[in-house]
């Protein structure tokens, strides 16, 4: 990987210390774990093209909140 390249590794199983240390030393390498991926999907889902929304079909669900008396 050259300095002009950018690497992105996504893992649902997380990363071991060796992988995290390696990525920390590389400014052009990003590790994304399962929780970060879910956060990114929620954050950017409204902006996705319909083609990609079709691959990850989500819908908003509203749940009433119980009010404390």
PQR file of N, CA, C, O and H, with PARSE charges and radii, in Angstrom:
ATOM      1  N   UNK A   1       0.845  -1.165   0.000 -0.4000 1.5000
ATOM      2  CA  UNK A   1       0.000   0.000   0.000 -0.0000 2.0000
ATOM      3  C   UNK A   1       0.897   1.236   0.000  0.5500 1.7000
ATOM      4  O   UNK A   1       1.745   1.394   0.878 -0.5500 1.4000
ATOM      5  N   UNK A   2       0.709   2.094  -0.969 -0.4000 1.5000
ATOM      6  CA  UNK A   2       1.516   3.310  -1.035 -0.0000 2.0000
ATOM      7  C   UNK A   2       0.831   4.428  -0.257  0.5500 1.7000
ATOM      8  O   UNK A   2      -0.311   4.275   0.177 -0.5500 1.4000
ATOM      9  H   UNK A   2       0.019   1.966  -1.682  0.4000 1.0000
ATOM     10  N   UNK A   3       1.517   5.538  -0.081 -0.4000 1.5000
ATOM     11  CA  UNK A   3       0.951   6.680   0.642 -0.0000 2.0000
ATOM     12  C   UNK A   3      -0.237   7.289  -0.098  0.5500 1.7000
ATOM     13  O   UNK A   3      -1.053   7.982   0.509 -0.5500 1.4000
ATOM     14  H   UNK A   3       2.445   5.662  -0.434  0.4000 1.0000
ATOM     15  N   UNK A   4      -0.340   7.043  -1.382 -0.4000 1.5000
ATOM     16  CA  UNK A   4      -1.465   7.576  -2.166 -0.0000 2.0000
ATOM     17  C   UNK A   4      -2.700   6.686  -2.069  0.5500 1.7000
ATOM     18  O   UNK A   4      -3.796   7.101  -2.445 -0.5500 1.4000
ATOM     19  H   UNK A   4       0.323   6.480  -1.876  0.4000 1.0000
ATOM     20  N   UNK A   5      -2.529   5.480  -1.572 -0.4000 1.5000
ATOM     21  CA  UNK A   5      -3.642   4.543  -1.424 -0.0000 2.0000
ATOM     22  C   UNK A   5      -4.325   4.759  -0.071  0.5500 1.7000
ATOM     23  O   UNK A   5      -3.748   5.327   0.855 -0.5500 1.4000
ATOM     24  H   UNK A   5      -1.638   5.143  -1.267  0.4000 1.0000
ATOM     25  N   UNK A   6      -5.548   4.296   0.010 -0.4000 1.5000
ATOM     26  CA  UNK A   6      -6.280   4.340   1.265 -0.0000 2.0000
ATOM     27  C   UNK A   6      -6.897   2.977   1.500  0.5500 1.7000
ATOM     28  O   UNK A   6      -7.548   2.424   0.614 -0.5500 1.4000
ATOM     29  H   UNK A   6      -6.017   3.834  -0.743  0.4000 1.0000
ATOM     30  N   UNK A   7      -6.697   2.437   2.680 -0.4000 1.5000
ATOM     31  CA  UNK A   7      -7.222   1.117   3.000 -0.0000 2.0000
ATOM     32  C   UNK A   7      -8.329   1.204   4.026  0.5500 1.7000
ATOM     33  O   UNK A   7      -8.270   2.002   4.962 -0.5500 1.4000
ATOM     34  H   UNK A   7      -6.168   2.886   3.400  0.4000 1.0000
ATOM     35  N   UNK A   8      -9.342   0.373   3.839 -0.4000 1.5000
ATOM     36  CA  UNK A   8     -10.474   0.317   4.749 -0.0000 2.0000
ATOM     37  C   UNK A   8     -10.771  -1.151   5.006  0.5500 1.7000
ATOM     38  O   UNK A   8     -11.098  -1.898   4.084 -0.5500 1.4000
ATOM     39  H   UNK A   8      -9.390  -0.275   3.078  0.4000 1.0000
ATOM     40  N   UNK A   9     -10.656  -1.560   6.265 -0.4000 1.5000
ATOM     41  CA  UNK A   9     -10.961  -2.931   6.651 -0.0000 2.0000
ATOM     42  C   UNK A   9     -12.174  -2.923   7.560  0.5500 1.7000
ATOM     43  O   UNK A   9     -12.211  -2.203   8.558 -0.5500 1.4000
ATOM     44  H   UNK A   9     -10.391  -0.953   7.014  0.4000 1.0000
ATOM     45  N   UNK A  10     -13.166  -3.728   7.208 -0.4000 1.5000
ATOM     46  CA  UNK A  10     -14.389  -3.837   7.994 -0.0000 2.0000
ATOM     47  C   UNK A  10     -14.473  -5.256   8.535  0.5500 1.7000
ATOM     48  O   UNK A  10     -14.314  -6.229   7.797 -0.5500 1.4000
ATOM     49  H   UNK A  10     -13.136  -4.313   6.398  0.4000 1.0000
ATOM     50  N   UNK A  11     -14.727  -5.358   9.833 -0.4000 1.5000
ATOM     51  CA  UNK A  11     -14.809  -6.672  10.462 -0.0000 2.0000
ATOM     52  C   UNK A  11     -15.934  -6.693  11.484  0.5500 1.7000
ATOM     53  O   UNK A  11     -16.006  -5.829  12.357 -0.5500 1.4000
ATOM     54  H   UNK A  11     -14.857  -4.569  10.433  0.4000 1.0000
ATOM     55  N   UNK A  12     -16.808  -7.680  11.372 -0.4000 1.5000
ATOM     56  CA  UNK A  12     -17.870  -7.850  12.372 -0.0000 2.0000
ATOM     57  C   UNK A  12     -17.315  -8.484  13.632  0.5500 1.7000
ATOM     58  O   UNK A  12     -17.963  -8.455  14.679 -0.5500 1.4000
ATOM     59  H   UNK A  12     -16.750  -8.382  10.662  0.4000 1.0000
ATOM     60  N   UNK A  13     -16.129  -9.054  13.544 -0.4000 1.5000
ATOM     61  CA  UNK A  13     -15.534  -9.725  14.688 -0.0000 2.0000
ATOM     62  C   UNK A  13     -14.545  -8.874  15.459  0.5500 1.7000
ATOM     63  O   UNK A  13     -13.940  -9.348  16.421 -0.5500 1.4000
ATOM     64  H   UNK A  13     -15.603  -9.078  12.694  0.4000 1.0000
ATOM     65  N   UNK A  14     -14.373  -7.644  15.057 -0.4000 1.5000
ATOM     66  CA  UNK A  14     -13.417  -6.773  15.725 -0.0000 2.0000
ATOM     67  C   UNK A  14     -11.997  -7.021  15.242  0.5500 1.7000
ATOM     68  O   UNK A  14     -11.772  -7.782  14.301 -0.5500 1.4000
ATOM     69  H   UNK A  14     -14.864  -7.259  14.276  0.4000 1.0000
ATOM     70  N   UNK A  15     -11.043  -6.370  15.896 -0.4000 1.5000
ATOM     71  CA  UNK A  15      -9.641  -6.463  15.496 -0.0000 2.0000
ATOM     72  C   UNK A  15      -8.787  -6.757  16.717  0.5500 1.7000
ATOM     73  O   UNK A  15      -9.052  -6.256  17.810 -0.5500 1.4000
ATOM     74  H   UNK A  15     -11.226  -5.752  16.660  0.4000 1.0000
ATOM     75  N   UNK A  16      -7.763  -7.572  16.523 -0.4000 1.5000
ATOM     76  CA  UNK A  16      -6.864  -7.852  17.639 -0.0000 2.0000
ATOM     77  C   UNK A  16      -5.893  -6.680  17.825  0.5500 1.7000
ATOM     78  O   UNK A  16      -5.827  -5.772  16.996 -0.5500 1.4000
ATOM     79  H   UNK A  16      -7.548  -7.979  15.635  0.4000 1.0000
ATOM     80  N   UNK A  17      -5.149  -6.723  18.920 -0.4000 1.5000
ATOM     81  CA  UNK A  17      -4.250  -5.622  19.255 -0.0000 2.0000
ATOM     82  C   UNK A  17      -3.199  -5.392  18.172  0.5500 1.7000
ATOM     83  O   UNK A  17      -2.844  -4.252  17.873 -0.5500 1.4000
ATOM     84  H   UNK A  17      -5.202  -7.461  19.593  0.4000 1.0000
ATOM     85  N   UNK A  18      -2.720  -6.455  17.605 -0.4000 1.5000
ATOM     86  CA  UNK A  18      -1.701  -6.320  16.554 -0.0000 2.0000
ATOM     87  C   UNK A  18      -2.245  -5.549  15.345  0.5500 1.7000
ATOM     88  O   UNK A  18      -1.558  -4.693  14.787 -0.5500 1.4000
ATOM     89  H   UNK A  18      -3.009  -7.380  17.848  0.4000 1.0000
ATOM     90  N   UNK A  19      -3.477  -5.857  14.949 -0.4000 1.5000
ATOM     91  CA  UNK A  19      -4.092  -5.153  13.816 -0.0000 2.0000
ATOM     92  C   UNK A  19      -4.341  -3.686  14.162  0.5500 1.7000
ATOM     93  O   UNK A  19      -4.094  -2.802  13.342 -0.5500 1.4000
ATOM     94  H   UNK A  19      -4.036  -6.552  15.402  0.4000 1.0000
ATOM     95  N   UNK A  20      -4.830  -3.429  15.376 -0.4000 1.5000
ATOM     96  CA  UNK A  20      -5.087  -2.046  15.793 -0.0000 2.0000
ATOM     97  C   UNK A  20      -3.788  -1.246  15.851  0.5500 1.7000
ATOM     98  O   UNK A  20      -3.744  -0.095  15.418 -0.5500 1.4000
ATOM     99  H   UNK A  20      -5.031  -4.147  16.042  0.4000 1.0000
ATOM    100  N   UNK A  21      -2.739  -1.853  16.383 -0.4000 1.5000
ATOM    101  CA  UNK A  21      -1.437  -1.173  16.441 -0.0000 2.0000
ATOM    102  C   UNK A  21      -0.906  -0.877  15.045  0.5500 1.7000
ATOM    103  O   UNK A  21      -0.388   0.210  14.789 -0.5500 1.4000
ATOM    104  H   UNK A  21      -2.774  -2.788  16.735  0.4000 1.0000
ATOM    105  N   UNK A  22      -1.034  -1.843  14.148 -0.4000 1.5000
ATOM    106  CA  UNK A  22      -0.575  -1.645  12.767 -0.0000 2.0000
ATOM    107  C   UNK A  22      -1.329  -0.496  12.116  0.5500 1.7000
ATOM    108  O   UNK A  22      -0.720   0.373  11.492 -0.5500 1.4000
ATOM    109  H   UNK A  22      -1.455  -2.726  14.356  0.4000 1.0000
ATOM    110  N   UNK A  23      -2.649  -0.487  12.257 -0.4000 1.5000
ATOM    111  CA  UNK A  23      -3.469   0.563  11.639 -0.0000 2.0000
ATOM    112  C   UNK A  23      -3.181   1.921  12.257  0.5500 1.7000
ATOM    113  O   UNK A  23      -3.223   2.938  11.564 -0.5500 1.4000
ATOM    114  H   UNK A  23      -3.144  -1.194  12.764  0.4000 1.0000
ATOM    115  N   UNK A  24      -2.888   1.952  13.551 -0.4000 1.5000
ATOM    116  CA  UNK A  24      -2.580   3.206  14.234 -0.0000 2.0000
ATOM    117  C   UNK A  24      -1.358   3.885  13.621  0.5500 1.7000
ATOM    118  O   UNK A  24      -1.285   5.113  13.562 -0.5500 1.4000
ATOM    119  H   UNK A  24      -2.854   1.127  14.114  0.4000 1.0000
ATOM    120  N   UNK A  25      -0.416   3.094  13.172 -0.4000 1.5000
ATOM    121  CA  UNK A  25       0.817   3.629  12.573 -0.0000 2.0000
ATOM    122  C   UNK A  25       0.630   4.039  11.121  0.5500 1.7000
ATOM    123  O   UNK A  25       1.526   4.649  10.536 -0.5500 1.4000
ATOM    124  H   UNK A  25      -0.475   2.096  13.219  0.4000 1.0000
ATOM    125  N   UNK A  26      -0.505   3.721  10.531 -0.4000 1.5000
ATOM    126  CA  UNK A  26      -0.766   4.041   9.129 -0.0000 2.0000
ATOM    127  C   UNK A  26      -1.855   5.107   9.035  0.5500 1.7000
ATOM    128  O   UNK A  26      -3.003   4.855   9.401 -0.5500 1.4000
ATOM    129  H   UNK A  26      -1.233   3.226  11.006  0.4000 1.0000
ATOM    130  N   UNK A  27      -1.508   6.274   8.557 -0.4000 1.5000
ATOM    131  CA  UNK A  27      -2.501   7.358   8.466 -0.0000 2.0000
ATOM    132  C   UNK A  27      -3.520   7.103   7.360  0.5500 1.7000
ATOM    133  O   UNK A  27      -4.581   7.726   7.339 -0.5500 1.4000
ATOM    134  H   UNK A  27      -0.575   6.479   8.260  0.4000 1.0000
ATOM    135  N   UNK A  28      -3.207   6.197   6.447 -0.4000 1.5000
ATOM    136  CA  UNK A  28      -4.110   5.932   5.323 -0.0000 2.0000
ATOM    137  C   UNK A  28      -4.825   4.582   5.449  0.5500 1.7000
ATOM    138  O   UNK A  28      -5.262   4.004   4.453 -0.5500 1.4000
ATOM    139  H   UNK A  28      -2.345   5.691   6.464  0.4000 1.0000
ATOM    140  N   UNK A  29      -4.935   4.093   6.683 -0.4000 1.5000
ATOM    141  CA  UNK A  29      -5.614   2.829   6.920 -0.0000 2.0000
ATOM    142  C   UNK A  29      -6.636   3.010   8.030  0.5500 1.7000
ATOM    143  O   UNK A  29      -6.306   3.500   9.110 -0.5500 1.4000
ATOM    144  H   UNK A  29      -4.580   4.562   7.491  0.4000 1.0000
ATOM    145  N   UNK A  30      -7.863   2.620   7.769 -0.4000 1.5000
ATOM    146  CA  UNK A  30      -8.947   2.762   8.739 -0.0000 2.0000
ATOM    147  C   UNK A  30      -9.554   1.399   9.011  0.5500 1.7000
ATOM    148  O   UNK A  30      -9.867   0.649   8.086 -0.5500 1.4000
ATOM    149  H   UNK A  30      -8.131   2.222   6.892  0.4000 1.0000
ATOM    150  N   UNK A  31      -9.719   1.084  10.294 -0.4000 1.5000
ATOM    151  CA  UNK A  31     -10.391  -0.141  10.703 -0.0000 2.0000
ATOM    152  C   UNK A  31     -11.799   0.221  11.167  0.5500 1.7000
ATOM    153  O   UNK A  31     -11.979   1.163  11.939 -0.5500 1.4000
ATOM    154  H   UNK A  31      -9.465   1.693  11.045  0.4000 1.0000
ATOM    155  N   UNK A  32     -12.781  -0.516  10.701 -0.4000 1.5000
ATOM    156  CA  UNK A  32     -14.168  -0.273  11.097 -0.0000 2.0000
ATOM    157  C   UNK A  32     -14.730  -1.577  11.656  0.5500 1.7000
ATOM    158  O   UNK A  32     -14.773  -2.602  10.976 -0.5500 1.4000
ATOM    159  H   UNK A  32     -12.635  -1.281  10.074  0.4000 1.0000
ATOM    160  N   UNK A  33     -15.159  -1.506  12.920 -0.4000 1.5000
ATOM    161  CA  UNK A  33     -15.747  -2.697  13.528 -0.0000 2.0000
ATOM    162  C   UNK A  33     -17.265  -2.685  13.326  0.5500 1.7000
ATOM    163  O   UNK A  33     -17.816  -1.761  12.727 -0.5500 1.4000
ATOM    164  H   UNK A  33     -15.124  -0.673  13.472  0.4000 1.0000
ATOM    165  N   UNK A  34     -17.914  -3.703  13.825 -0.4000 1.5000
ATOM    166  CA  UNK A  34     -19.356  -3.870  13.610 -0.0000 2.0000
ATOM    167  C   UNK A  34     -20.155  -2.671  14.138  0.5500 1.7000
ATOM    168  O   UNK A  34     -21.058  -2.186  13.456 -0.5500 1.4000
ATOM    169  H   UNK A  34     -17.467  -4.453  14.311  0.4000 1.0000
ATOM    170  N   UNK A  35     -19.838  -2.199  15.324 -0.4000 1.5000
ATOM    171  CA  UNK A  35     -20.576  -1.079  15.905 -0.0000 2.0000
ATOM    172  C   UNK A  35     -20.398   0.195  15.086  0.5500 1.7000
ATOM    173  O   UNK A  35     -21.356   0.937  14.871 -0.5500 1.4000
ATOM    174  H   UNK A  35     -19.104  -2.593  15.878  0.4000 1.0000
ATOM    175  N   UNK A  36     -19.180   0.447  14.632 -0.4000 1.5000
ATOM    176  CA  UNK A  36     -18.929   1.628  13.804 -0.0000 2.0000
ATOM    177  C   UNK A  36     -19.661   1.529  12.472  0.5500 1.7000
ATOM    178  O   UNK A  36     -20.187   2.524  11.974 -0.5500 1.4000
ATOM    179  H   UNK A  36     -18.401  -0.155  14.807  0.4000 1.0000
ATOM    180  N   UNK A  37     -19.695   0.331  11.896 -0.4000 1.5000
ATOM    181  CA  UNK A  37     -20.394   0.142  10.624 -0.0000 2.0000
ATOM    182  C   UNK A  37     -21.884   0.432  10.779  0.5500 1.7000
ATOM    183  O   UNK A  37     -22.484   1.091   9.930 -0.5500 1.4000
ATOM    184  H   UNK A  37     -19.267  -0.477  12.301  0.4000 1.0000
ATOM    185  N   UNK A  38     -22.476  -0.059  11.859 -0.4000 1.5000
ATOM    186  CA  UNK A  38     -23.892   0.197  12.101 -0.0000 2.0000
ATOM    187  C   UNK A  38     -24.140   1.690  12.276  0.5500 1.7000
ATOM    188  O   UNK A  38     -25.105   2.225  11.731 -0.5500 1.4000
ATOM    189  H   UNK A  38     -21.989  -0.594  12.549  0.4000 1.0000
ATOM    190  N   UNK A  39     -23.279   2.366  13.031 -0.4000 1.5000
ATOM    191  CA  UNK A  39     -23.414   3.814  13.207 -0.0000 2.0000
ATOM    192  C   UNK A  39     -23.321   4.550  11.878  0.5500 1.7000
ATOM    193  O   UNK A  39     -24.080   5.488  11.635 -0.5500 1.4000
ATOM    194  H   UNK A  39     -22.495   1.931  13.474  0.4000 1.0000
ATOM    195  N   UNK A  40     -22.402   4.137  11.019 -0.4000 1.5000
ATOM    196  CA  UNK A  40     -22.249   4.777   9.707 -0.0000 2.0000
ATOM    197  C   UNK A  40     -23.475   4.550   8.824  0.5500 1.7000
ATOM    198  O   UNK A  40     -23.914   5.461   8.122 -0.5500 1.4000
ATOM    199  H   UNK A  40     -21.785   3.375  11.216  0.4000 1.0000
ATOM    200  N   UNK A  41     -24.025   3.340   8.859 -0.4000 1.5000
ATOM    201  CA  UNK A  41     -25.227   3.050   8.065 -0.0000 2.0000
ATOM    202  C   UNK A  41     -26.376   3.931   8.531  0.5500 1.7000
ATOM    203  O   UNK A  41     -27.063   4.535   7.708 -0.5500 1.4000
ATOM    204  H   UNK A  41     -23.669   2.600   9.429  0.4000 1.0000
ATOM    205  N   UNK A  42     -26.595   4.013   9.845 -0.4000 1.5000
ATOM    206  CA  UNK A  42     -27.663   4.873  10.367 -0.0000 2.0000
ATOM    207  C   UNK A  42     -27.451   6.334   9.981  0.5500 1.7000
ATOM    208  O   UNK A  42     -28.392   7.024   9.589 -0.5500 1.4000
ATOM    209  H   UNK A  42     -26.036   3.522  10.514  0.4000 1.0000
ATOM    210  N   UNK A  43     -26.225   6.789  10.092 -0.4000 1.5000
ATOM    211  CA  UNK A  43     -25.923   8.196   9.820 -0.0000 2.0000
ATOM    212  C   UNK A  43     -26.130   8.574   8.347  0.5500 1.7000
ATOM    213  O   UNK A  43     -26.681   9.632   8.043 -0.5500 1.4000
ATOM    214  H   UNK A  43     -25.461   6.228  10.410  0.4000 1.0000
ATOM    215  N   UNK A  44     -25.686   7.704   7.441 -0.4000 1.5000
ATOM    216  CA  UNK A  44     -25.687   8.054   6.023 -0.0000 2.0000
ATOM    217  C   UNK A  44     -26.792   7.388   5.207  0.5500 1.7000
ATOM    218  O   UNK A  44     -26.906   7.637   4.006 -0.5500 1.4000
ATOM    219  H   UNK A  44     -25.238   6.844   7.687  0.4000 1.0000
ATOM    220  N   UNK A  45     -27.599   6.555   5.833 -0.4000 1.5000
ATOM    221  CA  UNK A  45     -28.646   5.839   5.100 -0.0000 2.0000
ATOM    222  C   UNK A  45     -29.567   6.763   4.303  0.5500 1.7000
ATOM    223  O   UNK A  45     -29.853   6.465   3.143 -0.5500 1.4000
ATOM    224  H   UNK A  45     -27.507   6.353   6.808  0.4000 1.0000
ATOM    225  N   UNK A  46     -30.042   7.871   4.876 -0.4000 1.5000
ATOM    226  CA  UNK A  46     -30.932   8.754   4.105 -0.0000 2.0000
ATOM    227  C   UNK A  46     -30.293   9.291   2.818  0.5500 1.7000
ATOM    228  O   UNK A  46     -31.002   9.625   1.868 -0.5500 1.4000
ATOM    229  H   UNK A  46     -29.809   8.112   5.818  0.4000 1.0000
ATOM    230  N   UNK A  47     -28.987   9.374   2.785 -0.4000 1.5000
ATOM    231  CA  UNK A  47     -28.290   9.911   1.616 -0.0000 2.0000
ATOM    232  C   UNK A  47     -27.939   8.859   0.569  0.5500 1.7000
ATOM    233  O   UNK A  47     -27.495   9.206  -0.525 -0.5500 1.4000
ATOM    234  H   UNK A  47     -28.411   9.103   3.556  0.4000 1.0000
ATOM    235  N   UNK A  48     -28.130   7.598   0.881 -0.4000 1.5000
ATOM    236  CA  UNK A  48     -27.764   6.522  -0.049 -0.0000 2.0000
ATOM    237  C   UNK A  48     -28.669   6.518  -1.273  0.5500 1.7000
ATOM    238  O   UNK A  48     -29.843   6.879  -1.197 -0.5500 1.4000
ATOM    239  H   UNK A  48     -28.491   7.316   1.770  0.4000 1.0000
ATOM    240  N   UNK A  49     -28.115   6.113  -2.375 -0.4000 1.5000
ATOM    241  CA  UNK A  49     -28.861   5.905  -3.599 -0.0000 2.0000
ATOM    242  C   UNK A  49     -29.847   4.754  -3.383  0.5500 1.7000
ATOM    243  O   UNK A  49     -29.562   3.828  -2.623 -0.5500 1.4000
ATOM    244  H   UNK A  49     -27.161   5.820  -2.437  0.4000 1.0000
ATOM    245  N   UNK A  50     -30.981   4.808  -4.036 -0.4000 1.5000
ATOM    246  CA  UNK A  50     -32.020   3.777  -3.895 -0.0000 2.0000
ATOM    247  C   UNK A  50     -31.466   2.381  -4.189  0.5500 1.7000
ATOM    248  O   UNK A  50     -31.906   1.398  -3.592 -0.5500 1.4000
ATOM    249  H   UNK A  50     -31.212   5.560  -4.654  0.4000 1.0000
ATOM    250  N   UNK A  51     -30.523   2.297  -5.088 -0.4000 1.5000
ATOM    251  CA  UNK A  51     -29.902   1.012  -5.432 -0.0000 2.0000
ATOM    252  C   UNK A  51     -29.288   0.362  -4.190  0.5500 1.7000
ATOM    253  O   UNK A  51     -29.426  -0.844  -3.985 -0.5500 1.4000
ATOM    254  H   UNK A  51     -30.166   3.095  -5.573  0.4000 1.0000
ATOM    255  N   UNK A  52     -28.613   1.160  -3.365 -0.4000 1.5000
ATOM    256  CA  UNK A  52     -27.956   0.632  -2.172 -0.0000 2.0000
ATOM    257  C   UNK A  52     -28.939   0.463  -1.019  0.5500 1.7000
ATOM    258  O   UNK A  52     -28.780  -0.432  -0.189 -0.5500 1.4000
ATOM    259  H   UNK A  52     -28.500   2.139  -3.532  0.4000 1.0000
ATOM    260  N   UNK A  53     -29.941   1.314  -0.969 -0.4000 1.5000
ATOM    261  CA  UNK A  53     -30.980   1.136   0.046 -0.0000 2.0000
ATOM    262  C   UNK A  53     -31.703  -0.181  -0.181  0.5500 1.7000
ATOM    263  O   UNK A  53     -32.171  -0.804   0.772 -0.5500 1.4000
ATOM    264  H   UNK A  53     -30.070   2.041  -1.643  0.4000 1.0000
ATOM    265  N   UNK A  54     -31.800  -0.611  -1.430 -0.4000 1.5000
ATOM    266  CA  UNK A  54     -32.415  -1.893  -1.738 -0.0000 2.0000
ATOM    267  C   UNK A  54     -31.613  -3.071  -1.196  0.5500 1.7000
ATOM    268  O   UNK A  54     -32.169  -4.135  -0.924 -0.5500 1.4000
ATOM    269  H   UNK A  54     -31.420  -0.105  -2.205  0.4000 1.0000
ATOM    270  N   UNK A  55     -30.313  -2.878  -1.042 -0.4000 1.5000
ATOM    271  CA  UNK A  55     -29.461  -3.937  -0.486 -0.0000 2.0000
ATOM    272  C   UNK A  55     -29.577  -4.012   1.038  0.5500 1.7000
ATOM    273  O   UNK A  55     -29.377  -5.066   1.642 -0.5500 1.4000
ATOM    274  H   UNK A  55     -29.861  -2.013  -1.263  0.4000 1.0000
ATOM    275  N   UNK A  56     -29.905  -2.865   1.643 -0.4000 1.5000
ATOM    276  CA  UNK A  56     -30.063  -2.796   3.099 -0.0000 2.0000
ATOM    277  C   UNK A  56     -31.416  -2.126   3.380  0.5500 1.7000
ATOM    278  O   UNK A  56     -31.453  -0.953   3.752 -0.5500 1.4000
ATOM    279  H   UNK A  56     -30.067  -2.009   1.152  0.4000 1.0000
ATOM    280  N   UNK A  57     -32.515  -2.849   3.208 -0.4000 1.5000
ATOM    281  CA  UNK A  57     -33.828  -2.214   3.386 -0.0000 2.0000
ATOM    282  C   UNK A  57     -34.122  -1.922   4.865  0.5500 1.7000
ATOM    283  O   UNK A  57     -34.299  -2.838   5.669 -0.5500 1.4000
ATOM    284  H   UNK A  57     -32.485  -3.802   2.906  0.4000 1.0000
ATOM    285  N   UNK A  58     -34.169  -0.649   5.197 -0.4000 1.5000
ATOM    286  CA  UNK A  58     -34.481  -0.222   6.558 -0.0000 2.0000
ATOM    287  C   UNK A  58     -35.730   0.647   6.531  0.5500 1.7000
ATOM    288  O   UNK A  58     -36.049   1.260   5.512 -0.5500 1.4000
ATOM    289  H   UNK A  58     -34.025   0.094   4.544  0.4000 1.0000
ATOM    290  N   UNK A  59     -36.431   0.697   7.651 -0.4000 1.5000
ATOM    291  CA  UNK A  59     -37.553   1.614   7.769 -0.0000 2.0000
ATOM    292  C   UNK A  59     -37.569   2.160   9.186  0.5500 1.7000
ATOM    293  O   UNK A  59     -37.107   1.514  10.126 -0.5500 1.4000
ATOM    294  H   UNK A  59     -36.173   0.199   8.479  0.4000 1.0000
ATOM    295  N   UNK A  60     -38.105   3.351   9.318 -0.4000 1.5000
ATOM    296  CA  UNK A  60     -38.200   3.983  10.631 -0.0000 2.0000
ATOM    297  C   UNK A  60     -39.324   3.345  11.420  0.5500 1.7000
ATOM    298  O   UNK A  60     -40.392   3.047  10.886 -0.5500 1.4000
ATOM    299  H   UNK A  60     -38.481   3.876   8.554  0.4000 1.0000
ATOM    300  N   UNK A  61     -39.068   3.146  12.678 -0.4000 1.5000
ATOM    301  CA  UNK A  61     -40.071   2.599  13.595 -0.0000 2.0000
ATOM    302  C   UNK A  61     -40.137   3.540  14.791  0.5500 1.7000
ATOM    303  O   UNK A  61     -39.116   3.886  15.385 -0.5500 1.4000
ATOM    304  H   UNK A  61     -38.200   3.388  13.112  0.4000 1.0000
ATOM    305  N   UNK A  62     -41.341   3.940  15.128 -0.4000 1.5000
ATOM    306  CA  UNK A  62     -41.519   4.843  16.261 -0.0000 2.0000
ATOM    307  C   UNK A  62     -42.099   4.065  17.432  0.5500 1.7000
ATOM    308  O   UNK A  62     -43.093   3.353  17.287 -0.5500 1.4000
ATOM    309  H   UNK A  62     -42.170   3.659  14.645  0.4000 1.0000
ATOM    310  N   UNK A  63     -41.476   4.204  18.580 -0.4000 1.5000
ATOM    311  CA  UNK A  63     -41.899   3.493  19.774 -0.0000 2.0000
ATOM    312  C   UNK A  63     -42.303   4.545  20.808  0.5500 1.7000
ATOM    313  O   UNK A  63     -41.505   5.414  21.158 -0.5500 1.4000
ATOM    314  H   UNK A  63     -40.668   4.783  18.698  0.4000 1.0000
ATOM    315  N   UNK A  64     -43.541   4.463  21.294 -0.4000 1.5000
ATOM    316  CA  UNK A  64     -43.978   5.435  22.288 -0.0000 2.0000
ATOM    317  C   UNK A  64     -43.148   5.330  23.568  0.5500 1.7000
ATOM    318  O   UNK A  64     -42.801   4.237  24.014 -0.5500 1.4000
ATOM    319  H   UNK A  64     -44.189   3.756  21.010  0.4000 1.0000
ATOM    320  N   UNK A  65     -42.850   6.455  24.129 -0.4000 1.5000
ATOM    321  CA  UNK A  65     -42.049   6.503  25.342 -0.0000 2.0000
ATOM    322  C   UNK A  65     -42.993   6.629  26.540  0.5500 1.7000
ATOM    323  O   UNK A  65     -43.970   7.377  26.490 -0.5500 1.4000
ATOM    324  H   UNK A  65     -43.132   7.344  23.767  0.4000 1.0000
ATOM    325  N   UNK A  66     -42.705   5.909  27.594 -0.4000 1.5000
ATOM    326  CA  UNK A  66     -43.495   6.000  28.808 -0.0000 2.0000
ATOM    327  C   UNK A  66     -43.089   7.254  29.558  0.5500 1.7000
ATOM    328  O   UNK A  66     -41.907   7.478  29.818 -0.5500 1.4000
ATOM    329  H   UNK A  66     -41.912   5.302  27.635  0.4000 1.0000
ATOM    330  N   UNK A  67     -44.071   8.068  29.903 -0.4000 1.5000
ATOM    331  CA  UNK A  67     -43.792   9.293  30.629 -0.0000 2.0000
ATOM    332  C   UNK A  67     -43.795   9.035  32.121  0.5500 1.7000
ATOM    333  O   UNK A  67     -44.691   8.381  32.655 -0.5500 1.4000
ATOM    334  H   UNK A  67     -45.032   7.886  29.691  0.4000 1.0000
ATOM    335  N   UNK A  68     -42.794   9.551  32.773 -0.4000 1.5000
ATOM    336  CA  UNK A  68     -42.730   9.407  34.231 -0.0000 2.0000
ATOM    337  C   UNK A  68     -43.704  10.393  34.858  0.5500 1.7000
ATOM    338  O   UNK A  68     -43.837  11.523  34.390 -0.5500 1.4000
ATOM    339  H   UNK A  68     -42.066  10.082  32.339  0.4000 1.0000
ATOM    340  N   UNK A  69     -44.391   9.962  35.926 -0.4000 1.5000
ATOM    341  CA  UNK A  69     -45.353  10.854  36.596 -0.0000 2.0000
ATOM    342  C   UNK A  69     -44.714  11.605  37.712  0.5500 1.7000
ATOM    343  O   UNK A  69     -45.377  12.398  38.381 -0.5500 1.4000
ATOM    344  H   UNK A  69     -44.283   9.043  36.306  0.4000 1.0000
TER
END
